[in-house]
Amino acid sequence: MLRRDFLGVAGLFGGGLVVPAAFGKVIAAEALQSTMDVAIKKRLADAALAAATGAGASYCDVRIGRYLRQFVVTREANVENVVNTESSGVGIRVIADGAWGFAATNDMSSDGVATAARQATAIARANAASQTEPVRLAPQKGVGEVAWQTPIVKNGMAVPVKDKVEMLLQVNAAAMAAGADFINSTLFLINEQKYFASTDGSYIDQDIHRIWAPFTATAIDKASGKFRTRNSLAAPMGMGYEFLDGAAIGRHEMPNGVVAYGTSYDMKADAIAAAKQARAKLTAPSVKPGKYDLVLDPSHTFLTIHESVGHALELDRVLGYEANYAGTSFATIDKRDAGFQYGSAKVNFTADKTEVGSLGHVGYDDEGVKTKKWDLIRNGKLVDYQSVRDQAHILGKTASDGCCYADSWSSVQFQRMANVSLEPGTAKLSVADMIGQVENGIYMLGRGSYSIDQQRYNAQFGGQLFYEIKNGKLGAQIEDVAYQMRTPEFWNACTAICDASDYRLGGTFSDGKGQPSQSSAVSHGSATARFDGINVINTARSLG
């Protein structure tokens, strides 16, 4: 988990039933299966649209949201907490006198939403007094009344809590039997029921599902007090409960007995492996600093992609809109125009909101734009960015890329990262074959601690598991590994990428951005990739 993820969960469960306001009210588990009548949502949307245009707005969009969450938290043989939450309300965004205005309300009556729409219009007019240039929206044809749902097999909200608890406790027991001294495991389920309407003529009803089952296994050397941990290697997914059904879909048997997971997850098997690997860490030798060829598993590369490519190519960051909080980007528009060599010719990155199973998979974004897939980097060259309706004209585009998002009905939507993924190699290449071609290297899996500068240029990344590679052979488990990188140098050092049979998704539930900060869910796919001559440091020595 990211530190911010951990703190959020700790705040929720650390001192009893303390639910952050953003999660809404605590509800019964049965209520997680209910939905709101689409006719009621349309009636509320029409009331808001009419009130906004009647007050002088030239454009209005309405988002009616019902955000449901379930958290099941366990440790060893104990259930720490089970919490179900609901947050519902309406967010209304308008343009009046060329400026944006936004207001939100949890008064879900026709009068309540109409009042909020008029307030948003008044805010826009006030903003117009200091606006230097009017908002320029890329055209968007209304789609009428449509519906979209995450293609799930089993709604996790309908699975009895008892079954979820039993599953987690069985995972914990298996890890303890395999050598763990402690284990905590959690199941997160999210359902976003989102309705969008606009003066363009769209009425879009979406039902979005996501799932995550993280754990941390800890092994202790009782003589010295030294301890080591290994976290889950599975990614959160845009799927239903079928992700945890244990089928071997997407299971990857990796070198040295490591198992990676794609579109299904055997949590118990991963926890058993984690217990053994955490214990092995206690006696694993520390890495010798120096230059190595790195073989990076997708369970690791997703974070490197996220930080050094995904964020770097968000257009608002490139333009400096995020400079006060989240930074800027070295990948400025002049570099795109000059055909900047972002990576080697083997490196191709796409942005994709349509990839099935990904966290960012939706039918339409929060501006009513149908989602798509497009190139960001092609043959190593920077070719495009991620933009939304009021940014498209800056790049000379006639349409939005469909990556506008808000994390709640009470938050205003803005440009967010799409699923940004590294395309697999076109030539047949397995992980074992790739390792067989490395003389002096390190095989690295899982996400660890990291840091990156405000320009997305200089960075350092750790991981969960590390194995030395000597003369094409995978060797012993080692520890204390992190690599240092400069973004273009790192991606230009990419000399091989495994084929599509190894392609997998990683991701995060909580990518923070904006002021006030919002969290979004996003995935990043890749196959195992090789990077030559990368500087590796010893994190134990660097910490003294």
C-alpha angles and dihedrals in degrees: 000000000000114000089247089051091051093048091050092051092042089053090052099047108015099089105026124277101353109151119189112237091241089065092059127217128341112253139178117274091244091063090063089074097055127097136199120251108259090218090060091049092051091049091052092046092051090051091054094045092050093048093049096048090042088056091052105270114151091201135019137177127187128202118194108191138187110184116192126187136178125191123188111185126187139170123195105311095344135092106224097186148332116205131176119189139182130195119183134174148105131274119197125194124186143173116222125166088358096301136103124249129180137188134166136197140182090207096106097190126109091251092047096054092042090054090050091049092054090047091052089051092050090050090051092053091050090050091051090068090070098032115118096191130020120248112267111204121197108238117266123187114219115249098205119222112345137154132208133183135185103259098248131164098201128022105229091207089065094055109100115255088232091063092049093049092048091050093052094045090051089052090051094048092050092051092049091050089051094056109281118136093197136012134177121190132183138188119209121190123183131187120181114192103193130179120189128190131170143175086253087076103259127138107178124178115192132181111196126188131191134174136193131178109184127172139174121213117198129197122192133201097217093197095058102020089235115146138186132192138203122198128208114285094208121102129227109257142202092240143101129255090290085086088074099041090102099237113150094241110139094003112152121198103211130193118284093026096292113146121208125194134219124167097357134036133214095200095181093054091048092049092051090051090046092054092052094044093047089054091047089054089065091070100025114122118249117251120259108234117242145089116322140169105243125214104198123196119217089247084069106031095059091075094046088050091047095052103035102034111014097050094033091060099047102118096218089056091047090052093050098249090129097043094110094058120005101023137239133273137255088214096085124175093257088063091055090049090050094050094248114207099234094169144351120298088263092063117097122165127190132187111221132176092173102064109125113236094020122123092236095052110128134141096230134012125235091275093057093255116146109243124243147168123256141166123264099167122017123186087348095304124118107243108159151359139220113268141169134212100284092044101046095089090058089066094040092253125145095207141037120256089231100243103123114126144164123199094219143015086252094056126079114242119245141159112310134174119273120215099289112197141177111234116236120247120273096223120077107263129154127199091250090052091049092050089048089063096053120093101183116012152115129246109214131192136178133016124287138166117321144171133196133180126248092260093054088239111106118043148156127210134190131185147198105255132025131186127182119236118210124179093338095313127113108235141181128335110260135188146215096043127159130151130215122219148173107216102237094038091050096050091043087056090062104115103165140019125191119242128265094275088073096045114126140164128242125180154148136246094211119045102166123215142142138036112295084033120246129192124219134182118239139166132208123198132203144142120239108292136197125224120187129218099004120167112245123194132196107243094198091057094042088056091050 
